[in-house]
Amino acid sequence: MNNYQNIIDKYYIDFKKAKNILITHGKLVCDKALLISQNKPELKIDEYFIEQASMLHDIGIFLTNAPEIGCYGSFPYICHGYLGRELLEKEKMEKAALVAERHTGTGLSMNDIICQNLPLPHRDMLPLSIEEQLICFADKFFSKKKELSKEKTVSEIRKKMRKHGEEQLLRFDNWCKLFLL
């Protein structure tokens, strides 16, 4: 059994709907990221890490209040990234923990967090490694809330990103150039 499956089983024993969504979404993100990786061998992406971290990037969702995806925790949904980081650090998966924290939007700067008064720790949460960036990018193509397996188009993602500011859109556009061209 994969290490990620043990961790999912440990935390999602009482969250059947959320577990199904987490695994389905993680697999879609993983498959997208691995396909991009295989098309971009020059980037020298660690595909084993991509598999592990893709499946765990949303591990913190069960701690949030998102009943539509089977999560009945006390935190706002936007907190699932840093909460996931804390869980994965306890599991000694420090690199995957950083992916969990840094995948929201196209990442969040400390300035974003402060200016938008987000209920998050005041620190940069921007994807740095190529693997962090790739998982964050692949994640944007799939929703956990509706039509789980329907892949969004670049245009649909750009439209949503634009609502969150030019920085988010610029990072996404740069990733399109890096990963898709």
N, C-alpha and C positions, 0 to 999 in steps of 0.2 A: 504494500500500500504506500502511496506517495505521502511524504511528510505533510503536505498541505491538507490531505484528506483527514489525517489524524487530528490536526488542529481544528478543522471545520467540525468534525464529529464531536470534539470536546466542547466547543462553545455553542453548538447549534442543536444539542440533544432535545431541547424543548421548543424548537422553532422550526417546525416542518416546512411551512410555507416560505419563510425567509431563507431557509437552507436551500430549498429548491431554486429559488431566485438567485441566491448567491452563487451556486454551482453553475447554473445555466448561464448567467451573465459572465462569470469568470471564464468559462469555457469559450464563449464567444469572443471575449477580449483576448484570451490566450491565442485562439486560432488566428485572429486578425493580426496580432503582433508577430506570431511565428511566420505567417505568410509574408509579411513585410520584411522580416529578418532574412528569410530565404531569398527574397528578391534583392536584398542589399548586403551581400556577403562582405563588401568592403567596410561595412560598419563594425564587423567583428562582434556581433551581439551574442551574449551568453544565453543560449536558448533554454538551457536547463533552468536558469534563474528566471527567465521570462515565464516559463510554465508555473513555477512555484509562486512567484510574486503576482502574476495575473490572477491566479485562483484565490489569492489571499488579500488582494488590494482593498476589498470591501468588507473584510472580516468584522469591522466594528459596527455594521449597520444594526445588529440586534439590540444594541445599547441605545438606539435612537427611537424617537417617537414617529414612526412611519407605518401606521396600521395597514395602509394599502399594500405594503410588501411584507406584512406579517411581523413587524417590529414594534414592540410596545415598551421601549425603554423611556428614560426620562430626559434624554438629551435631544436638542434640535438635530435634524438630519445632517446639517453641515459639519457637525462634530465627528461624524463617523471615521474620518481620516485620522485625526490625531488619537481617537480612542482605539482605532485599529493598530496604530503604531505602538501604543502602550501594551496591547495584548501580545503583539508579535515580539516586542522586546522581552516580555516575560517568557516567551517560547524560544528565546535565543536566536531569533531570526531578524537580526538588526537591519540587514540590507532590504529585506522585504518590508520591514516596519517603515522604512523611509518612503517606499513606494506608496504604502497605505496613506501616510500623512500627506504626501505631495501630489496626489492625483486629482484633487478637486479642481474643477475647471481646467485651466492649463497650468495650474499651480497658483498659489497665493503669496504675494509679498507681504512682509510685515506692514508696509504702508497700506496695502489693500485691506488687511484685517483691521487696522486701526481706523482708517477713513470710512470704512463701511460698517464700523462698530460690530464686527462679527464676533460671536461668542467662542473665540478660538484663542489659544496661547499667542502672545505677541512675539512671533518669530517668523522668518521666511519659511515658506512651505512650497518651494519651487523645485520641480524635478531637475536634477543635475546630471546624473549619469545617462548614458544613451539608453539603457534599459528602463530607467525611470521615465524618461521622456517618451519612449515608445509605448509603454503600458498606458501612460496618461493619454497619449494620442489615440491609441486603439480603443480606449474606454469611451471616448467621445462618440463613437459610432453606434453605441448600444445603450438603451434605457433599461432600467430595472422596473419601471412603473407601468409601461404599456407596450404591447407588442414586443415582448422580450427579444425575439430572434430577428426582428426587422432591423436591417442595417440602415442607418441614416446616411444621407448623401453629404458630401462636403458642403454643398450649398445650405442644407438644413442646419448643419453644425455651425457654419459661419454666421448664419442669421441669429442663432441663439447666443453665440459668443459675442456678437456685436452689442447685445444688451448688457453685457458684463464689462464693457470697456474696451478701448483700443489695445491696451496691453495684452489682454486675453486673446483678442483676434490676431494680433501680430505674432504671438507665440504659436498659435494654431497654424497660421499661414506659413511660418517658417518651418514647422514640422511637416506640412504638406510638401514643401520643396525638398526637405530632407528624406522623407519616407516614401513619397509617392512618385516622384519624378525620376 
